[in-house]
Amino acid sequence: MANTARSAQRDHVDRFLETINLVFPDLDLEVEGLVDRINGISRRINRALDETLRELGLELGEYKLLSVLSQAGEPHRSTPGALSKRVELSSGAMTNRLDRMEEAGLIRRLADSGDRRKVVVELTEHGRETYRRTVGVQAEKEALFAAALSDAEKAQLNGLLRQLMIEFERREGSRPPDDC
């Protein structure tokens, strides 16, 4: 019953669709509504992430690099070249980012044990803790957004969005981007 009442409510996308339908009567409003809502939700989640990063003194690129290193598994290391490729950054920009992150104590550069001319980047304990804290703060914000749905609705929505993602991946015919 409450579910029906919630779905009968109107949002700004419904009002937009009414006006766009006057201009484009053949437009599939269900598709337009879906895309507009996904984009709107994405913008709001990204704004919340930007706020979280500001609160914790991080930039988005630093957060992504902490994420990549965290996902690398013990000992949380990678080469600057592999990191550059993974986050799609030039080697010069990567060097600047690593300089800032090393200065902040988030990472350290070490000589590669296999070739002392090479360097590996390692996540520090401070970097791990900063990443964990950032993910935790952001997860709390995301949970507030998702609280509008029951557990069953969350599972249903995840299933539907998964179908869309699989279709995008199939059509792209390539590995999905690292940032999802």
PyMOL commands that set and color helices and strands:
alter all, ss='L'
color gray80, all
select helices_A, chain A and resi 2-8+12-23+29-55+60-71+80-86+91-103+125-146+151-172
alter helices_A, ss='H'
color red, helices_A
select strands_A, chain A and resi 77-78+107-111+119-123
alter strands_A, ss='S'
color yellow, strands_A
deselect
rebuild
show_as cartoon
